Amino acid sequence: MPFSPFVLALAAAVISFAAPPGASSVSITVQHGKIYQTAKAGDPTQGFLQIHNSGDADTLTAANCPLADTTSLVGPGHQPIINLAIPANSDVALAANGPHLQLTGTHFPIQFGAIIPCSLTFKSAGVISVFLFAVPAP
């Protein structure tokens, strides 16, 4: 039974994109997180989430939440962080007492229960989308 041209083209595509032996494996997943609600537009806020890496080490290089003029990665004391290492086979928390997202110049008040889309950019894994759920600030 001859193969159809479609099956042959599909097989060629799969073979051409297969990873070579010994290629690195990065497998990043991000759990949806939380963001603190704000009283009015322009108020800064913070975002928190959990990153799970089940593969090789990677690096978080950027974050973007379109509801704000600026989304920055900061450490304790709001010190800017340019890159955040995500070690192999580990979990990294973006939390209030550690590295987290700092959003400035919010375009509207973030009300309790709002769902805010954001994206994280990793050196190897690329861009991963996530949602942050608005909760009251402590």
C-alpha positions in Angstrom: 0.0 0.0 0.0 1.6 3.3 -1.1 1.8 6.2 1.4 -0.1 9.4 0.5 2.0 12.6 -0.1 0.4 14.0 3.0 1.7 11.2 5.3 5.2 11.5 3.7 5.3 15.3 4.2 4.1 14.9 7.8 6.8 12.3 8.5 9.5 14.5 6.9 8.4 17.4 9.1 8.5 15.3 12.3 12.0 14.0 11.4 13.3 17.4 10.5 12.2 18.9 13.9 13.3 16.0 16.1 15.9 17.0 18.7 19.3 15.6 18.2 20.7 13.1 20.7 22.0 14.8 23.8 20.1 18.0 23.1 19.0 19.9 26.3 15.5 19.5 27.6 13.8 22.5 29.1 10.3 21.9 30.4 8.9 25.0 32.2 5.4 25.2 33.5 3.9 28.2 35.4 1.0 28.0 37.8 -1.5 30.9 37.6 -0.8 33.3 40.4 -2.1 36.2 42.2 -1.9 40.0 42.1 -2.8 42.6 44.7 -5.9 44.6 44.0 -5.5 48.4 43.8 -7.7 51.4 44.7 -7.2 53.4 41.5 -5.5 53.5 38.1 -1.8 54.3 38.4 -1.4 52.5 41.7 1.6 50.1 41.7 1.0 46.4 42.6 2.8 43.1 42.9 2.4 39.7 41.2 3.2 36.3 42.6 3.4 32.8 41.0 5.1 29.4 41.0 7.5 28.3 38.2 8.2 24.6 37.8 11.1 23.3 35.8 11.2 19.6 35.1 14.1 19.8 32.7 17.5 21.5 32.2 18.2 24.9 33.8 16.7 28.0 32.3 16.6 31.7 32.9 13.6 34.1 33.3 14.6 37.2 31.3 11.5 39.3 31.2 7.8 39.7 32.2 5.0 41.7 30.7 1.5 42.4 32.1 -0.2 44.7 29.5 -2.3 46.4 32.2 0.7 48.3 33.4 3.2 50.6 31.8 6.1 48.6 33.3 6.4 45.1 34.6 9.7 44.5 36.4 11.2 41.5 38.1 12.4 42.6 41.6 13.9 41.0 44.6 13.3 41.6 48.3 13.4 45.4 49.0 12.3 46.0 45.4 15.9 45.6 44.0 15.7 45.2 40.2 16.6 41.7 38.9 17.7 41.5 35.3 17.6 37.6 35.1 16.4 35.0 37.4 18.0 31.5 37.3 15.5 28.6 37.2 17.6 25.6 38.2 17.1 22.2 36.6 14.4 20.0 38.1 13.2 22.6 40.7 10.5 25.0 41.7 11.0 28.8 42.0 8.4 30.9 43.7 7.8 34.5 42.9 6.6 35.6 46.4 6.3 38.7 48.5 9.4 37.9 50.6 11.5 37.0 47.5 11.7 37.8 43.8 8.3 38.9 42.4 6.7 41.0 39.7 6.4 44.8 40.3 3.7 46.5 38.1 3.8 50.3 37.8 1.6 52.6 36.0 -1.5 50.4 36.0 -4.1 51.5 33.4 -7.2 50.9 35.6 -8.0 49.8 39.2 -7.5 46.1 39.8 -10.6 44.9 41.5 -10.9 41.8 43.7 -11.5 38.8 41.5 -10.1 40.4 38.3 -8.1 38.0 36.1 -5.0 39.7 34.7 -3.1 38.2 31.7 0.7 38.3 31.8 3.6 36.6 29.9 7.0 35.5 31.1 10.0 35.1 28.8 12.5 32.4 29.4 15.9 32.1 27.7 15.3 28.6 26.4 11.6 27.9 27.0 10.4 31.1 25.3 7.2 33.0 26.2 4.7 31.4 28.5 1.3 33.0 29.2 -0.2 33.1 32.7 -3.1 34.7 34.5 -2.9 36.5 37.9 -6.0 36.6 40.1 -6.6 39.8 42.0 -6.7 39.4 45.8 -6.7 41.9 48.7 -3.2 43.2 49.7 -2.2 42.1 53.2 
